[in-house]
């Protein structure tokens, strides 16, 4: 059996100034990354979400506002976030007329995404949405499904970690992985098991899995 190659979709972020001229560049960057990730089939929806989330900052927070676009995988969904420093201007769904030139941004995001929301943090607001990707679920047998399951866990933990301004989302992924592993080792020790033995067995299984993925079958 030929196993599908694992596509590791590493979270990324990009600081930008909320200017109308930046929207086209952000859409292009999103399209480029989704092509690398093999998610071209949701590129149009993702670019629309980026446009509307950024336009929301421009319109309701202000032109030139420093903001950050963050993109990651949350299980089988693509998660798009736009961070801005204004915790007062909250996006809402408006009952805009069909021919209205404004007020329809979040309605469009809601129409093309699975879900969207707003998170308020001490120093910023995070407006986010998630799109279904159609990648294998956790019940799948591919290496990609296993990677997606781990990424979902790490992404959740990473969002819980404090992050200083200008710090890339991917910078702390190693520390986040350690945050997940260390409690498991403590749990094993509490059961009277040897954590080093568990790590050795995990390393051996990982080596076997990698070997199987690299050798095509018939």
C-alpha positions in Angstrom: 0.0 0.0 0.0 1.3 3.4 -0.9 0.9 5.9 2.0 0.1 9.5 1.3 3.0 11.9 2.2 2.6 13.9 5.4 2.1 17.6 4.7 3.2 19.4 7.8 1.2 22.7 7.9 3.2 24.9 10.2 1.4 27.9 11.7 2.5 31.2 10.5 1.8 34.9 11.1 2.5 38.2 9.4 2.5 41.7 10.9 1.0 44.4 8.6 -0.4 47.9 8.6 -4.2 48.0 8.1 -4.1 49.9 4.8 -6.3 49.2 1.8 -3.2 48.7 -0.3 -2.2 45.8 1.9 -5.2 43.7 1.2 -4.1 42.5 -2.2 -0.7 41.4 -0.9 -2.3 39.5 2.1 -4.6 37.7 -0.3 -1.6 36.7 -2.5 0.3 35.5 0.5 -2.7 33.4 1.6 -3.1 31.9 -1.8 0.6 31.0 -1.9 0.6 29.3 1.4 -2.5 27.3 0.7 -1.0 26.1 -2.5 2.0 24.9 -0.6 -0.3 23.2 1.9 -2.3 21.5 -0.8 -5.4 23.4 0.1 -6.0 25.2 -3.2 -9.7 24.2 -3.1 -10.5 26.6 -0.3 -8.2 29.4 -1.5 -11.1 31.6 -2.8 -13.0 31.4 0.5 -9.8 32.0 2.6 -8.9 35.0 0.5 -12.4 36.5 0.9 -12.2 36.0 4.7 -8.8 37.7 4.8 -10.1 40.7 2.8 -13.2 41.1 5.1 -11.3 40.7 8.4 -8.7 43.2 7.3 -11.4 45.6 6.0 -13.1 45.4 9.3 -10.0 46.7 11.0 -9.5 49.4 8.5 -13.1 50.6 8.8 -13.8 50.2 12.5 -10.4 50.6 14.1 -8.6 52.9 11.7 -6.4 53.1 8.7 -2.8 52.4 9.5 -3.6 50.3 12.6 -0.8 47.8 13.3 -2.3 44.3 13.0 -1.3 40.7 12.5 -2.6 37.9 10.3 -2.2 34.4 11.8 -3.0 31.2 10.0 -3.0 27.7 11.4 -4.7 24.3 11.3 -7.3 23.5 13.9 -8.0 19.8 13.4 -9.5 19.5 9.9 -10.2 23.2 9.7 -8.1 26.2 8.5 -8.1 28.9 11.1 -7.6 32.5 10.1 -7.1 35.2 12.7 -6.6 38.9 12.5 -5.2 40.6 15.7 -5.6 44.3 16.3 -5.0 46.4 19.4 -8.6 47.8 19.9 -10.6 45.8 22.4 -13.7 48.1 22.1 -14.6 47.9 18.4 -16.2 44.5 18.2 -17.4 43.1 14.8 -21.0 42.3 14.6 -23.4 40.9 12.0 -25.5 43.8 10.5 -28.7 43.5 8.6 -27.4 45.3 5.6 -29.5 45.8 2.5 -28.5 43.8 -0.6 -27.3 46.9 -2.4 -25.4 48.3 0.6 -21.8 49.2 0.0 -20.7 48.5 3.6 -21.9 46.6 6.6 -21.8 43.2 4.9 -18.2 42.1 5.8 -18.9 39.7 8.7 -22.0 38.4 7.0 -19.8 37.3 4.1 -17.3 35.7 6.5 -20.2 33.9 8.2 -21.5 32.7 4.9 -18.3 31.1 3.6 -16.8 29.9 6.9 -17.9 27.1 9.2 -17.8 29.5 12.2 -16.3 32.8 13.3 -15.9 34.7 16.5 -14.0 37.3 18.6 -11.6 36.8 21.4 -10.7 39.6 23.8 -7.3 39.6 25.3 -5.5 42.0 27.7 -3.8 43.9 24.9 -5.6 43.0 21.7 -8.7 41.7 20.0 -8.6 38.5 17.8 -11.2 38.1 15.1 -11.2 34.6 13.7 -12.9 32.2 11.4 -12.5 28.6 10.4 -13.0 26.8 7.1 -13.4 23.1 6.5 -10.4 21.7 4.5 -11.6 18.2 3.8 -8.3 16.7 5.0 -8.5 13.2 6.7 -10.1 13.2 10.0 -8.5 11.8 13.1 -10.0 8.4 12.3 -8.0 8.3 9.0 -5.0 6.1 8.5 -2.6 8.6 6.8 0.3 10.3 8.4 -1.3 13.6 7.6 -4.3 12.8 9.8 -2.0 12.0 12.7 -0.1 15.3 12.1 -3.4 17.2 12.0 -4.4 15.7 15.3 -1.2 16.7 17.0 -1.3 20.2 15.4 -4.8 20.7 16.7 -3.6 20.0 20.3 -0.5 22.1 19.9 -2.5 25.0 18.4 -4.9 25.0 21.3 -2.0 25.0 23.8 -0.1 27.7 21.9 -3.2 30.0 22.0 -3.1 29.7 25.8 0.6 30.8 26.0 1.2 34.6 26.4 2.9 36.1 23.4 4.7 39.4 23.1 4.0 41.7 20.2 6.0 40.8 17.1 6.6 37.2 18.1 5.8 34.7 15.4 3.2 32.1 16.2 5.6 29.3 15.0 8.4 30.5 17.3 7.0 28.8 20.4 5.8 25.6 18.8 8.7 23.7 20.3 8.1 25.0 23.8 4.4 24.2 23.4 5.2 20.6 22.4 7.3 20.3 25.6 4.4 21.7 27.6 2.3 18.8 26.3 5.0 16.1 26.8 6.2 16.9 30.3 2.9 16.4 32.1 2.6 12.9 30.4 6.1 12.0 31.8 5.0 13.2 35.3 1.9 11.1 35.0 3.9 8.0 34.0 6.2 8.5 37.0 3.2 8.8 39.3 2.1 5.4 38.1 5.4 3.9 38.9 6.5 3.7 35.2 9.9 4.7 33.8 9.5 7.9 31.7 12.8 7.2 29.9 11.6 3.8 28.8 8.4 5.4 27.5 10.5 7.9 25.5 12.7 5.2 24.1 9.6 3.2 23.0 8.0 6.3 21.5 11.3 7.1 19.6 11.4 3.5 18.3 7.8 3.6 17.1 8.4 7.0 15.5 11.4 5.6 13.6 9.3 2.7 12.4 6.5 4.9 11.3 8.8 7.2 9.3 10.5 4.2 7.7 7.1 2.8 6.6 6.1 6.1 5.2 9.2 6.5 3.1 9.2 3.0 1.6 6.4 2.7 -1.0 4.5 -0.6 -1.1 2.9 -2.4 -4.0 
